[in-house]
Each structure stands twice: as C-alpha cells, then as structure tokens.
Amino acid sequence: MINKNKLALGLLYLATASGTVNAASIYKTDDSKLSIGGRIEARAENVDHDVNDLSRARVKISGETKLTETISGIGVFEQEFKEESQKTRHLYAGIKAALDNGYATLVYGKTDGAMSVVTDITDIQAVYGAVAADKFKVGKRIANSLATTYTNDFGTTLSANYAGAEGKEKGNFDGGFSVAGSQTIGDTGFITAIGFAKQAKVQQQSKQQFDIGLGYQLNKLYLGTLYTKQKVKGKTGNGYDVVAAYKFSSIYTATIGFGELNFDNADDTRAANVDITARWNRQFRTYAAINLDTIKNDVQEMIGIRYDF
C-alpha cells in the first residue's frame, strides 16, 4: 500500500504553484453540492529596472450532483481577471463515476489537457520554471475538448483528451489530442510519468511532443526531472528540466531549477531560477523569485502576495 503521508507531502510540493485547495461549500444537500474558490494575487516583476504590475485574480465555481449510487454529474467554471483583460480558464461539464479503488471522469468543454500529468513533476515553482515543460495548447488547456481521467488509491493516474477545431482561418487550431499517465511506485517516494501530444493548425504543419518525468520525495526534500522531445515546423527539439524543493519548516519552502530546450537551427531556450515561498496558513502566502535567462542574459525578479479562498 502507498505511504499516504509521504505521498501527501509530495503532492503538496507539486501543488505549490497552482491549484485551489480552499474551496468553500456554499450549497449542500444529500445529493448535491456547490463550491466556490479562487485566489487574489498581487505580483510585481522587475525587468531591467522596469517594474510591472502583473496582479491577477481567479474565481472558480464547481458543482457535483448525485445521479446514481456510483455516478455524479459535475460542472466547473473558472475565470481569471487582470487589470486590462480576462479569460476563461475552465468551462466544462460531464460525469464522474466511482470505481472500486478510485474514480473516472468524462467531461466536455474547456478542459485541462493530459500533459499536466507529466509536467507537474517539475512545474512546481511559485512563478518561473518549466523551461522545457512548456506544453502545447492541446496538452495544456483548450476549448472544444473531450477529456477523460482515471485515478485510484494506488497512485495511478491516466488522462486523455481530444480537441476539435476552433476556426477555419489560417493559424487557427485545427485539432489534436494528448495522452498521459503517472504512477507512484509503492512507498519508495518515486513517481514516474509519460505523455504524448500532437496538434495542428489550419494550413500549417502539425507539431508533436513526447515527455517523460521522474520525481522523488525524501522527507522534506523533493527532486524532479523531465525530458522532452518535440517536433515543431519540421524542426526537432530536445530539452530537459531539473528542479529541487526543500521544506525548511511548516512555513518556508525553497525551490531551485534549471532547464533548456534546443531546436535544430533555431533559437535555444535556457534558464535558471530560484524562489522562496512563505505559506503562513492555508489561505495566505508570500513569495520572491528570480529567473536568469542564460541565452539573452536577462534577469527577471518577482515578489508576490497571494490570498486563496
């Protein structure tokens, strides 16, 4: 059986940068519930002595209603707001079915792609990172998507999605899919994952991405690595991310990471980053982060204050 305490600690690291864990139930009956959550995040970034306000807020509403003893109907809506713009991050509905040792979902709308199952192994920083783990649109989050996920108590996660065309003009998304799976290895502290995504745009070449990742949790230390192979506009690229996180206390966690992505006869991407987060309680955290682009020799610095609800 899985060491639940060790696994929970590892997943806490993986959820440092994203996710809403404080959603409050605003309506509940024996058969239905409706929850609301989100974040208010004030962020200031310094680049070449120019400070930019990158503050944002997110609101997420999720509902679930019991249809039978093992099947429920679910719906999720999440919107992000910035000073001069807003976007829908999630908007989907479908069903959730309880299985012997886990559950499966089947939803349609603007959903998460499957590749996060892999990239979450290294995409754990408060702000920067995920140099090589940057996902294609179909594997990240996309509309007109049919998605399914299965997870169980033995540390298995399987995910897949297919997204249809978003338009008929040149450059519009023209369809694609992604599949991925991850597995915790008993109580060893290891988690491994693999995924593949392929997508196309109207009158343009398709592109594809293959990722494999490995994470390891040892007490308060977490280590993660990811390798990616991509084909974009006929060019082949290879890259990797490595990251380490250490939880100094119940409040402070620091991460350090490095990644690069290299394409044939194309611009390379390479960066190192470090951050420290002070999580004062489940609702409130502060953080500071630095990112060094070793190709452009640029430095980005960010401080943030985040309130989750």
C-alpha positions in Angstrom: 0.0 0.0 0.0 1.0 3.6 -0.5 2.5 5.6 2.3 -0.2 8.2 2.4 1.8 10.7 4.5 4.8 10.6 2.1 2.6 10.9 -0.9 0.6 13.8 0.5 3.8 15.7 1.2 5.0 15.1 -2.3 1.7 16.3 -3.8 1.9 19.4 -1.6 5.1 20.3 -3.4 3.6 19.6 -6.8 0.7 21.9 -6.0 2.8 24.8 -4.7 2.4 27.0 -7.8 -1.2 26.3 -8.7 -4.5 24.7 -7.6 -7.3 25.8 -5.4 -7.3 23.9 -2.1 -9.6 26.2 -0.1 -12.9 26.0 -2.0 -15.8 26.6 0.4 -19.1 24.8 0.1 -21.9 27.4 -0.5 -24.7 24.9 -1.1 -25.0 21.3 0.0 -27.7 18.7 0.2 -27.7 14.9 0.5 -27.4 14.7 -3.3 -25.7 17.9 -4.4 -23.0 20.4 -3.5 -21.7 23.7 -5.0 -18.3 25.2 -4.0 -16.5 28.4 -4.8 -12.8 29.2 -4.5 -10.0 31.1 -6.1 -7.2 33.5 -5.4 -6.3 37.2 -5.3 -2.6 37.6 -6.2 -0.7 40.8 -6.2 2.5 40.5 -8.2 5.3 42.9 -9.2 8.0 42.0 -11.7 11.3 43.8 -12.2 13.0 43.6 -15.6 15.9 45.9 -16.5 14.8 48.3 -13.7 11.3 48.5 -15.1 8.6 47.3 -12.6 5.4 45.8 -14.0 2.2 45.1 -12.1 1.2 41.5 -13.0 -1.6 41.2 -10.4 -4.5 38.8 -11.1 -7.5 37.2 -9.5 -9.2 33.9 -10.2 -12.7 32.7 -9.3 -13.6 29.0 -9.6 -17.1 27.5 -9.2 -17.6 23.7 -9.1 -20.7 21.6 -8.6 -21.5 18.0 -8.2 -24.8 16.2 -8.0 -25.5 12.5 -7.4 -27.3 10.7 -10.3 -26.9 7.1 -9.1 -25.1 5.3 -6.3 -21.8 5.5 -8.3 -22.3 8.2 -10.9 -22.4 12.0 -10.4 -22.9 15.0 -12.7 -20.2 17.6 -12.4 -19.5 21.1 -13.7 -16.6 23.6 -13.4 -16.2 27.2 -14.3 -13.0 29.3 -13.7 -12.3 32.8 -14.8 -9.1 34.8 -14.5 -9.1 38.6 -14.2 -6.3 41.1 -14.8 -6.3 44.9 -15.0 -7.0 45.1 -18.7 -8.1 41.6 -19.6 -9.9 38.5 -18.5 -10.0 34.9 -19.8 -11.9 31.7 -19.2 -9.5 29.1 -17.8 -12.1 26.2 -17.4 -15.6 25.7 -18.5 -16.8 22.1 -18.7 -19.4 19.6 -17.5 -19.7 15.9 -17.6 -19.9 12.8 -15.3 -17.8 11.3 -12.5 -18.0 7.6 -11.8 -16.8 5.9 -8.6 -14.8 2.7 -9.2 -13.5 0.0 -6.8 -10.4 1.9 -5.8 -10.8 5.2 -7.4 -12.9 7.2 -9.9 -13.1 8.3 -13.5 -14.4 11.5 -15.2 -15.6 12.2 -18.7 -16.2 15.9 -19.5 -16.6 18.3 -22.4 -15.8 22.0 -22.8 -12.7 24.0 -22.0 -10.7 21.4 -20.1 -7.1 20.7 -19.0 -5.1 18.7 -21.4 -3.4 15.4 -20.4 0.2 16.6 -20.4 0.0 18.2 -17.0 0.1 14.7 -15.5 3.8 14.7 -16.6 4.8 18.4 -16.4 3.6 18.7 -12.8 6.6 16.7 -11.8 8.9 19.6 -12.5 6.5 22.6 -12.8 6.4 23.3 -9.1 7.8 26.7 -8.6 5.9 29.8 -7.4 6.5 31.7 -10.6 9.2 30.8 -13.0 10.5 27.4 -14.2 9.0 24.9 -16.7 11.5 25.9 -19.4 11.3 22.6 -21.3 8.0 21.6 -19.8 6.0 24.3 -21.6 3.0 22.4 -23.0 1.4 22.6 -26.4 -2.1 24.1 -26.4 -3.9 20.7 -26.7 -1.9 19.3 -23.7 -2.3 22.3 -21.5 -5.8 23.8 -21.6 -8.2 24.1 -24.5 -11.8 24.6 -25.5 -13.9 22.2 -27.6 -12.2 19.3 -25.8 -13.5 15.9 -24.7 -11.4 14.7 -21.8 -11.3 11.7 -19.5 -9.2 11.0 -16.4 -8.9 8.0 -14.2 -7.2 7.9 -10.8 -7.0 5.4 -8.0 -5.8 4.8 -4.4 -2.7 3.0 -5.7 -1.2 6.2 -7.2 -2.2 5.6 -10.8 -3.4 8.5 -13.0 -4.4 8.1 -16.6 -5.6 11.0 -18.7 -6.5 11.7 -22.3 -8.2 14.5 -24.3 -9.2 15.3 -27.9 -9.9 18.8 -29.1 -11.7 19.8 -32.3 -11.1 22.8 -34.5 -11.5 26.3 -33.1 -11.8 28.1 -36.5 -11.2 27.9 -40.3 -8.8 30.8 -40.8 -5.1 30.1 -41.3 -3.3 29.7 -38.0 -6.5 28.7 -36.1 -6.3 25.5 -34.0 -7.3 22.6 -36.3 -7.5 19.7 -33.8 -5.3 17.5 -31.7 -5.0 15.1 -28.8 -2.9 14.3 -25.8 -2.5 11.2 -23.6 -0.5 10.7 -20.4 -0.2 8.6 -17.3 1.7 8.6 -14.0 2.4 6.1 -11.3 3.7 6.4 -7.7 6.0 3.4 -7.0 4.7 1.9 -3.7 6.1 3.8 -0.7 9.5 4.4 -2.3 8.9 8.1 -2.7 9.2 7.8 -6.5 6.6 9.0 -9.1 7.1 8.5 -12.8 5.0 9.8 -15.8 4.9 9.7 -19.6 2.9 11.6 -22.1 2.4 12.4 -25.8 0.6 15.3 -27.5 0.0 16.2 -31.2 -1.8 19.1 -32.7 -2.2 21.0 -36.0 -3.2 24.5 -37.1 -5.1 25.4 -40.3 -2.7 25.4 -43.3 0.3 24.8 -41.1 2.5 21.9 -40.2 1.4 19.8 -37.2 3.6 19.6 -34.1 4.1 16.9 -31.5 5.6 16.5 -28.1 6.8 13.5 -26.0 7.6 14.0 -22.3 8.8 11.6 -19.6 9.3 12.6 -16.0 10.6 11.2 -12.7 10.1 12.7 -9.2 11.4 11.6 -5.8 10.3 12.6 -2.3 12.7 12.1 0.6 11.3 13.6 3.8 11.4 17.4 3.3 13.4 17.2 0.0 11.8 16.8 -3.4 13.7 16.2 -6.7 12.1 16.2 -10.1 13.4 15.8 -13.7 11.7 15.9 -17.1 12.9 15.1 -20.6 11.0 16.3 -23.7 11.3 15.7 -27.4 9.4 17.9 -29.7 8.8 18.5 -33.4 7.7 22.0 -34.4 7.5 23.3 -38.0 9.7 20.4 -39.2 12.4 21.1 -36.7 13.3 18.6 -33.9 14.0 19.8 -30.4 15.2 18.2 -27.2 15.1 19.6 -23.7 15.0 18.9 -20.0 14.1 20.5 -16.7 15.5 19.6 -13.3 14.2 21.0 -10.0 14.7 20.6 -6.3 12.4 21.8 -3.5 13.1 21.8 0.3 10.7 22.5 3.0 12.7 24.2 5.8 9.7 24.5 8.2 6.0 24.4 8.3 6.1 27.9 6.7 9.1 28.2 4.4 9.8 26.2 1.1 12.5 27.0 -1.4 13.0 25.7 -4.9 15.7 25.9 -7.5 15.5 24.8 -11.1 17.3 24.7 -14.4 16.0 23.9 -17.9 16.8 24.2 -21.6 15.2 23.5 -24.9 17.2 23.2 -28.1 16.0 23.0 -31.7 17.8 22.2 -34.9 19.0 25.5 -36.5 16.7 27.5 -34.2 17.0 29.7 -31.1 17.7 27.9 -27.9 16.0 28.5 -24.6 17.9 28.1 -21.3 17.2 29.5 -17.8 18.0 29.0 -14.1 15.6 30.1 -11.4 15.1 30.1 -7.6 12.3 31.1 -5.3 11.3 31.0 -1.7 7.7 30.8 -0.5 6.3 31.6 3.0 3.0 29.9 3.4 1.6 31.4 6.6 -1.6 29.3 6.6 -3.8 27.6 4.0 -5.1 31.0 2.8 -2.1 33.3 2.7 1.4 33.1 1.3 4.2 35.4 0.1 7.0 34.6 -2.3 10.1 36.0 -4.0 11.6 34.6 -7.2 14.5 35.2 -9.6 14.9 33.9 -13.2 18.1 34.2 -15.2 17.8 33.7 -19.0 21.3 32.5 -19.8 20.8 32.9 -23.6 19.6 36.5 -23.5 21.5 37.2 -20.2 18.3 38.8 -18.8 17.2 38.8 -15.2 13.6 38.8 -14.0 12.6 39.3 -10.4 9.2 39.0 -8.9 7.6 39.3 -5.5 4.0 38.3 -4.8 1.3 38.1 -2.1 -1.4 35.6 -2.6 -4.7 35.0 -0.8 -6.6 31.8 -1.5 -10.3 31.4 -0.8 
